[in-house]
Amino acid sequence: MRYSALSIVKNALSGNRHWKPVWREREPKKAYDIVIIGGGGHGLATAYYLARNFNLTNVAVVEKGYLGSGNVGRNTTIIRANYLLHGNNPFYAHSLKLWEGLERDFNFNAMVSQRGVLNLVHSDAQYDAAARRGNSMRLLGVDAELLDRRGVQKYAPYLNFDQERFPIQGGLLHRRGGNVRHDAVAWGYARGADARGVDLLQNTEVTGFKISRGRVTGVETSRGLIRAKKVGMAVAGSTSRVAAMAGMRLPIESHVLQAFVSEGLKPIVPGVVTFGAGHFYLSQSDKGGLVFGGDLDMYNSYAQRGNLPTVEHVIEAGMTLMPSIGRARLLRSWGGVMDMSMDGSPIIDLTPVKGLYLNAGWCYGGFKATPASGWCFAHLLATDEPHQLTRAMGLDRFERGHLLDETGRGAQPNLH
């Protein structure tokens, strides 16, 4: 069923009794051309673009829980393309272009809202770094505006400009950035993939791989063996555990990243703001809640929950930046399991096991990369060649020393 104003009117007049399910519930077939492990944003987007771009529909997405139960539903919904390095910027720029046409493409309201992303700076050195990043963005065709203190006051008057310890000296504004409804992204890609013939297998946990003579031939699951010519891994924080089933040890650690939302408030924060003197980022949802987050919990974990010291740390940063939020009640918090790579950048590449492909290492940036990740991973699965946008994201870069270190802080994953 195609959604439209006419379909809404027709179903309203018939008591809303004729809406069809968003996707089918399928039994697994014995074999597929391609099996994608992971029913989150990246896995579902990959399946969608395999069908849409390459007409490959004998594809299954296997998910151990329900679709969207992982990081795609446990994040702060920010999209942006304000990267410095050439290996990152064109990729995220392509992702942003896909976001801008996504709802028309898969006929589903993902609530894409380009409200702007403002990165604050608090020192001369940060201002110089912001100018450099903005210049790099503009050279690659991405919008960027360098604001002085007065420009930030005009754009975001609700911030604390009186503090002496962390004075706001300016900011880098990326107007095409913003927010998207995270659940709707998973649902839209799932619906689009299903409509093109892809099987979406929920509650189907991968328990092992079938490997013969160095080539993967299928996956063992809680619903039996599923044979496949190719297998793609897009399992975020579970990457190390799933890869270990295939005998691989990857340059990835899993860390918890907490996020928070306040009670619903009247509109006060129109866009996304990031604190430059500490890791804190803030936006406001369509329902009025202030959505914010900060640093990792700084220990390895596969749990979707965090610790109280990190809650305190994040709230302190928020109060420093915007003291008025101290009057709001914290409604809930949650944790996502981040697959942190050694240089803070993702991996989209073939693996040493033939027929097994890797999509991992998204660190803090997985949600905003969803469309481009699916686009490029689908290209890799269909052609066995990396997409031109991901040639710098190969697995062998750690061996060759060609790291893609956006923050310039070295190979320590909990710093990215």
BADO-591622 format. One record per residue (C-alpha): x negated, y negated, z; residue number from 1. Coordinates in steps of 0.2 Angstrom, whole numbers. Layout:
N
R    c1    c2    c3 resi
R     X     Y     Z  NUM
...
***
This chain:
416
R    c1    c2    c3 resi
R     0     0     0    1
R    -7   -17    -5    2
R    -4   -30     8    3
R     4   -47     2    4
R    17   -60     7    5
R    30   -50    -3    6
R    26   -34     6    7
R    28   -42    23    8
R    45   -49    18    9
R    51   -33    11   10
R    46   -23    27   11
R    53   -36    38   12
R    70   -35    29   13
R    69   -16    31   14
R    65   -16    49   15
R    46   -12    47   16
R    50     6    44   17
R    40     8    28   18
R    23     3    32   19
R    11    17    28   20
R    -4    22    39   21
R   -20    12    37   22
R   -29    28    32   23
R   -26    47    31   24
R   -30    60    44   25
R   -40    73    35   26
R   -47    90    38   27
R   -65    92    33   28
R   -69   101    17   29
R   -82   114    16   30
R   -94   103     6   31
R   -97    85     0   32
R  -109    76   -11   33
R  -113    64     3   34
R  -109    65    22   35
R  -112    49    32   36
R  -115    51    50   37
R  -107    36    60   38
R   -90    29    58   39
R   -94    11    63   40
R   -96    -4    52   41
R  -112     1    43   42
R  -106    19    40   43
R   -88    14    34   44
R   -95     0    23   45
R  -108    12    15   46
R   -93    24    11   47
R   -83    10     4   48
R   -97     3    -8   49
R  -102    21   -13   50
R   -84    23   -20   51
R   -82     5   -26   52
R   -99     2   -34   53
R  -104    19   -39   54
R   -87    29   -41   55
R   -94    42   -28   56
R   -78    48   -19   57
R   -83    66   -14   58
R   -89    58     2   59
R   -85    61    21   60
R   -88    49    36   61
R   -90    59    52   62
R   -88    50    69   63
R   -89    58    86   64
R   -76    47    93   65
R   -63    36    84   66
R   -67    24    70   67
R   -75     8    77   68
R   -78    15    94   69
R   -97    10    94   70
R  -106    -7    92   71
R   -94   -13    78   72
R   -81   -15    92   73
R   -93   -20   105   74
R  -102   -36   100   75
R   -99   -55    99   76
R   -93   -56    81   77
R  -106   -69    75   78
R  -111   -69    56   79
R  -125   -80    50   80
R  -140   -80    38   81
R  -152   -92    47   82
R  -168   -82    45   83
R  -185   -88    41   84
R  -194   -73    33   85
R  -192   -69    15   86
R  -189   -51    19   87
R  -174   -55    30   88
R  -167   -71    23   89
R  -161   -65     5   90
R  -153   -49    13   91
R  -143   -59    26   92
R  -139   -72    13   93
R  -131   -58     2   94
R  -122   -52    17   95
R  -114   -69    20   96
R  -109   -70     2   97
R  -100   -54     4   98
R   -92   -60    20   99
R   -85   -75    11  100
R   -76   -63    -2  101
R   -73   -48     9  102
R   -54   -51    13  103
R   -50   -53    -5  104
R   -61   -38    -9  105
R   -53   -25     2  106
R   -36   -33     4  107
R   -37   -34    23  108
R   -37   -49    35  109
R   -54   -48    44  110
R   -51   -66    51  111
R   -67   -73    43  112
R   -70   -90    51  113
R   -85  -100    45  114
R   -85  -112    60  115
R  -104  -115    60  116
R  -119  -109    70  117
R  -130  -122    80  118
R  -147  -117    87  119
R  -152  -129   100  120
R  -170  -135   102  121
R  -178  -142   118  122
R  -196  -146   114  123
R  -206  -154   100  124
R  -213  -137    96  125
R  -196  -129    94  126
R  -190  -144    84  127
R  -205  -141    72  128
R  -201  -122    71  129
R  -182  -127    67  130
R  -188  -138    53  131
R  -199  -125    46  132
R  -185  -112    47  133
R  -172  -124    39  134
R  -184  -128    25  135
R  -186  -109    22  136
R  -167  -107    22  137
R  -164  -121     9  138
R  -178  -114    -2  139
R  -169   -98    -3  140
R  -152  -106    -6  141
R  -145  -105    12  142
R  -137  -121    20  143
R  -147  -129    34  144
R  -146  -146    43  145
R  -159  -152    55  146
R  -150  -163    69  147
R  -158  -175    81  148
R  -151  -177    98  149
R  -138  -189    93  150
R  -132  -178    79  151
R  -130  -164    92  152
R  -120  -175   103  153
R  -108  -179    89  154
R  -106  -161    84  155
R  -105  -153   102  156
R  -101  -166   115  157
R   -96  -153   127  158
R  -114  -148   131  159
R  -125  -154   146  160
R  -136  -168   139  161
R  -141  -175   156  162
R  -152  -160   161  163
R  -170  -165   164  164
R  -178  -147   164  165
R  -171  -142   147  166
R  -167  -158   137  167
R  -158  -156   121  168
R  -169  -164   108  169
R  -159  -157    92  170
R  -153  -142    83  171
R  -153  -132    67  172
R  -135  -132    60  173
R  -129  -118    49  174
R  -112  -123    44  175
R  -108  -107    34  176
R  -111   -96    49  177
R   -96   -92    61  178
R   -86   -77    67  179
R   -76   -62    61  180
R   -64   -51    70  181
R   -75   -35    73  182
R   -61   -22    74  183
R   -53   -28    58  184
R   -70   -26    49  185
R   -70    -7    54  186
R   -51    -5    49  187
R   -53   -15    33  188
R   -68    -4    27  189
R   -60    12    33  190
R   -44     8    23  191
R   -53     3     8  192
R   -64    19     8  193
R   -49    30    11  194
R   -39    22    -3  195
R   -53    27   -15  196
R   -53    45    -9  197
R   -66    45     5  198
R   -63    57    19  199
R   -63    49    37  200
R   -66    62    50  201
R   -64    56    68  202
R   -68    66    83  203
R   -81    76    73  204
R   -98    76    82  205
R  -113    81    73  206
R  -123    94    84  207
R  -137    98    71  208
R  -143    99    54  209
R  -145   113    41  210
R  -162   111    33  211
R  -170   123    21  212
R  -187   121    13  213
R  -188   103    19  214
R  -171    98    12  215
R  -155    95    22  216
R  -141   105    16  217
R  -128   101    28  218
R  -123    96    46  219
R  -117   106    60  220
R  -102    98    69  221
R   -89   101    82  222
R   -77   106    68  223
R   -89   118    60  224
R  -103   117    46  225
R  -101   104    33  226
R  -112   106    18  227
R  -119    91     9  228
R  -131    87    -5  229
R  -136    71     4  230
R  -134    65    22  231
R  -135    47    28  232
R  -137    42    46  233
R  -129    26    52  234
R  -127    29    71  235
R  -135    13    79  236
R  -140    16    97  237
R  -139    35    94  238
R  -152    35    80  239
R  -166    43    90  240
R  -155    57    97  241
R  -148    61    80  242
R  -165    60    71  243
R  -172    72    84  244
R  -160    85    78  245
R  -169    84    61  246
R  -186    85    69  247
R  -190    66    67  248
R  -197    54    80  249
R  -193    36    74  250
R  -201    19    80  251
R  -184    15    89  252
R  -179    12   107  253
R  -161    11   113  254
R  -157    -3   125  255
R  -141   -10   132  256
R  -134   -27   127  257
R  -120   -34   137  258
R  -107   -46   131  259
R   -93   -56   140  260
R   -77   -65   138  261
R   -68   -77   149  262
R   -49   -80   151  263
R   -40   -89   137  264
R   -43  -107   137  265
R   -38  -122   126  266
R   -50  -125   111  267
R   -66  -133   117  268
R   -80  -124   107  269
R   -76  -125    88  270
R   -92  -115    82  271
R  -106  -105    89  272
R  -120  -112   100  273
R  -136  -104   105  274
R  -147  -110   119  275
R  -165  -113   114  276
R  -172  -113   132  277
R  -165   -96   136  278
R  -156   -81   127  279
R  -138   -87   128  280
R  -125   -89   114  281
R  -107   -95   115  282
R   -92   -96   104  283
R   -73   -96   107  284
R   -61   -82   100  285
R   -45   -86    92  286
R   -36   -80   108  287
R   -45   -94   118  288
R   -58   -83   127  289
R   -76   -89   128  290
R   -87   -75   121  291
R  -105   -75   126  292
R  -120   -65   128  293
R  -139   -65   132  294
R  -154   -54   134  295
R  -155   -35   134  296
R  -154   -26   151  297
R  -173   -22   148  298
R  -172    -4   151  299
R  -169    11   139  300
R  -152    18   140  301
R  -138    26   130  302
R  -124    20   141  303
R  -111     7   135  304
R  -112    -3   152  305
R  -125   -14   160  306
R  -132   -20   176  307
R  -127   -35   187  308
R  -144   -44   187  309
R  -142   -47   168  310
R  -124   -53   171  311
R  -131   -66   184  312
R  -145   -71   171  313
R  -133   -74   157  314
R  -121   -84   168  315
R  -135   -95   174  316
R  -140   -99   157  317
R  -122  -103   152  318
R  -120  -114   167  319
R  -136  -123   162  320
R  -131  -126   145  321
R  -112  -130   148  322
R  -108  -132   167  323
R   -89  -134   163  324
R   -88  -115   160  325
R   -91  -112   179  326
R   -72  -116   181  327
R   -67  -102   170  328
R   -64   -84   176  329
R   -74   -70   168  330
R   -61   -58   161  331
R   -71   -43   156  332
R   -88   -37   150  333
R   -95   -23   139  334
R  -111   -15   133  335
R  -117   -10   116  336
R  -132     2   113  337
R  -145    -7   102  338
R  -157     3    91  339
R  -172    -9    93  340
R  -186    -7    81  341
R  -204   -11    84  342
R  -204   -27    74  343
R  -186   -32    77  344
R  -180   -29    59  345
R  -170   -15    52  346
R  -174     1    42  347
R  -165     6    26  348
R  -175    20    18  349
R  -177    38    14  350
R  -184    49    27  351
R  -198    63    27  352
R  -183    76    26  353
R  -177    77     8  354
R  -159    72     6  355
R  -158    63    23  356
R  -157    44    23  357
R  -159    32    37  358
R  -150    16    41  359
R  -156    10    58  360
R  -165    -3    69  361
R  -153   -17    68  362
R  -157   -24    85  363
R  -146   -39    89  364
R  -141   -42    71  365
R  -131   -27    66  366
R  -114   -34    65  367
R  -118   -49    53  368
R  -127   -37    42  369
R  -112   -25    40  370
R  -108   -29    21  371
R  -125   -30    15  372
R  -131   -15    25  373
R  -117    -5    17  374
R  -120   -12     0  375
R  -139    -8     0  376
R  -137     9     9  377
R  -124    14    -4  378
R  -137    10   -17  379
R  -150    20    -9  380
R  -139    35    -7  381
R  -133    34   -25  382
R  -149    31   -34  383
R  -163    37   -22  384
R  -171    20   -24  385
R  -171     5   -12  386
R  -161   -10   -16  387
R  -172   -25   -20  388
R  -165   -34    -5  389
R  -172   -20     7  390
R  -189   -16    -1  391
R  -197   -24    15  392
R  -187   -14    26  393
R  -195     3    23  394
R  -199    16    36  395
R  -217    16    31  396
R  -221    -2    35  397
R  -225     3    53  398
R  -239    14    46  399
R  -245     1    33  400
R  -245   -13    45  401
R  -233   -24    35  402
R  -221   -28    49  403
R  -206   -39    47  404
R  -207   -48    63  405
R  -195   -63    63  406
R  -198   -69    80  407
R  -217   -67    79  408
R  -218   -58    96  409
R  -226   -42    91  410
R  -222   -23    92  411
R  -212   -23   109  412
R  -194   -19   105  413
R  -186   -27   121  414
R  -193   -44   116  415
R  -183   -44    99  416
***
